[in-house]
Amino acid sequence: MLVSLCVVVAAAAAAHAVGVSAALGAFLAGMVLGESDFRHHMESHLRPFRDVLSGVFFVTIGLQLDAAQILSAPLAVLAWLVVLVPVKILLNTLALRATRLSALDAWRTGIALGHGGEFALLLLGTVLQQHLIPATVVQPMLVALVLSMALAPLLIRHHDVLARFLSRTGGVIQPPQAEEVEIAAQTTRYRDHVIVCGAGELGLTVSEILRHAGVAHLLLEADAQKVEAARAAGAPVFHGDASRPDTLLAAGLTHAHLVVLTFAHAQQALRIAQAIAERRPALTLWVSCRSTTAADAFRAMPNVRVYQQSFAAAIGLAEQVMSTLGMSTELIEGHISAMRRRLDSSRFPGNSSS
């Protein structure tokens, strides 16, 4: 911790010596240290300093605001706010689309990150202190930035609704129809197959077992890097956003035997499950989830079977512990079966699938 503080102080002093803001130097030093192998150790020790100094930082920014100039130019504040948030959302979305992220996910992330940040506050505060730009220009910008940060909870809470609206209306970026055409062209031979949504570690494991068992299946994944990794492993993966009904239909949802959802994000999986239920109500759907709340939400849907990771991991661990203690296989299976029945009846009444 002492070394970290020395590095930050030295960087701040060096920045001040060359005529740059000491705060900017300390900020850059923090970015460098944050990428080191010791970042988690430093974070736990520096958390008290962070909490105190964060408050001081925002108080300092607040003291730099000139209420008279703000009240005299409310339209300028509104104009900067209208420019800042949409432009940042658009730039975020374009940058994410350049990484081959799906349009819907790019809009979601772009909207969630559409507010201003602390680094912008630091830069504007430095500009104001150094008189690099007239205060009549900087003050409305600073207020607009603070207001955009106040809008952050709303943007984050409603980012999915806004993203879906922009995707439906087209916005500036059209949905990736070419991916769906490619999927449909390559899956015409699939019948009674399994659609695995998500090519993460869990999805790849399911795919490998199905492949060895000779079960016809395919994977859908929106992350280009995961698609490349899955293809390198020999998995039948296609680049597409499973949250889009058109992508599911292109993957042969009409003729599929069942669908498996392996997403870590419960809300994303729930949206896909609802879209599938609207188009094929009788189709069996297996969902992997982590929390009990998410499991209850899925169990309320017809034809949905839930694999709760925490429950399955606990059962597997208990089985290994009893085996290590020398218990017989029959005794272990009896205890496990009894535990499954108790949990199913007490926590998930009316449902025996876990």
Order of alpha helices (4+ residues) and beta strands (2+ residues): alpha-alpha-alpha-alpha-alpha-alpha-alpha-alpha-alpha-alpha-alpha-beta-alpha-beta-alpha-beta-alpha-beta-alpha-beta-alpha-beta-alpha-alpha
